[in-house]
Amino acid sequence: MATKAKKNPRLASGRKRARQNVKLNAANTSLRSKYRTAVKNVEKAVLAGDKVKATELFAKAQSVLDSVADKGIFHKNKAARDKSRLSSKVKTLALAA
């Protein structure tokens, strides 16, 4: 069965909350996508063996991960864990070269 159609809220406050939820959902989805893209770009550079690009992308990814975690889109510990794992991947690449 398909998802049920949502009822329109009767109260003005409920209608406003529904409007706000649409905007917030779009913003959160965008930030979540930005986070995942940043992580993916670093991992791709590491797999390609491009030390310079991986280091550069990792520096940019750190700020993205921190800002998204600060906004509560992902938990701070998840962001720290992801940064740690990416950092170790970039370091092993640097040591291998």
C-alpha positions as CSV (number, residue, x, y, z in Angstrom):
1,M,0.0,0.0,0.0
2,A,1.2,3.5,-0.8
3,T,1.9,6.0,1.9
4,K,-1.3,7.5,3.3
5,A,-2.2,11.0,2.3
6,K,-1.6,13.4,5.1
7,K,-4.5,15.3,6.5
8,N,-4.4,19.1,6.4
9,P,-4.1,20.5,9.9
10,R,-7.1,22.5,11.0
11,L,-5.4,25.0,13.3
12,A,-3.3,27.8,11.9
13,S,-0.4,26.9,14.1
14,G,-0.5,23.4,12.7
15,R,-0.6,24.6,9.1
16,K,2.4,26.9,9.8
17,R,4.2,24.0,11.4
18,A,3.6,21.9,8.3
19,R,4.9,24.6,6.0
20,Q,8.0,25.0,8.2
21,N,8.6,21.2,8.2
22,V,8.8,21.2,4.4
23,K,11.5,24.0,4.5
24,L,13.4,22.3,7.3
25,N,13.3,18.9,5.6
26,A,14.7,20.4,2.4
27,A,17.5,22.2,4.3
28,N,18.4,19.1,6.3
29,T,18.4,16.9,3.2
30,S,20.7,19.3,1.4
31,L,23.1,19.4,4.4
32,R,23.0,15.6,4.7
33,S,23.8,15.3,1.0
34,K,26.7,17.8,1.3
35,Y,28.2,15.8,4.2
36,R,28.0,12.5,2.4
37,T,29.5,14.0,-0.8
38,A,32.4,15.5,1.1
39,V,33.2,12.1,2.7
40,K,32.8,10.3,-0.6
41,N,35.1,12.8,-2.5
42,V,37.9,12.2,0.0
43,E,37.5,8.4,-0.2
44,K,37.6,8.6,-4.0
45,A,40.8,10.6,-3.9
46,V,42.4,8.1,-1.5
47,L,41.4,5.1,-3.7
48,A,42.8,6.9,-6.7
49,G,46.1,7.4,-4.8
50,D,46.1,11.1,-5.3
51,K,47.8,12.3,-2.1
52,V,47.7,16.0,-2.8
53,K,44.0,16.0,-3.8
54,A,43.0,13.8,-0.8
55,T,44.7,16.1,1.7
56,E,43.1,19.2,0.1
57,L,39.6,17.6,0.1
58,F,40.0,16.3,3.6
59,A,40.7,19.8,4.9
60,K,37.5,21.0,3.2
61,A,35.6,18.0,4.4
62,Q,36.5,18.6,8.0
63,S,34.7,22.0,8.1
64,V,31.7,20.5,6.4
65,L,31.5,17.6,8.8
66,D,31.8,19.9,11.8
67,S,29.2,22.4,10.6
68,V,26.7,19.7,9.8
69,A,27.3,18.1,13.2
70,D,26.9,21.5,15.0
71,K,23.5,21.8,13.3
72,G,22.4,18.5,14.7
73,I,21.9,16.8,11.3
74,F,24.4,14.1,12.3
75,H,25.6,13.3,15.8
76,K,28.8,14.9,16.8
77,N,30.4,11.5,17.6
78,K,29.5,10.3,14.1
79,A,31.2,13.3,12.6
80,A,34.3,12.7,14.8
81,R,34.3,9.1,13.9
82,D,34.1,9.8,10.2
83,K,36.8,12.5,10.4
84,S,39.1,10.1,12.3
85,R,38.6,7.3,9.7
86,L,39.2,9.7,6.8
87,S,42.3,11.1,8.5
88,S,43.8,7.7,9.0
89,K,43.1,6.9,5.3
90,V,44.8,10.1,4.1
91,K,47.7,9.5,6.5
92,T,48.3,5.9,5.3
93,L,48.2,7.3,1.7
94,A,50.8,9.9,2.6
95,L,53.1,7.3,4.3
96,A,52.8,4.9,1.4
97,A,54.0,7.6,-1.1
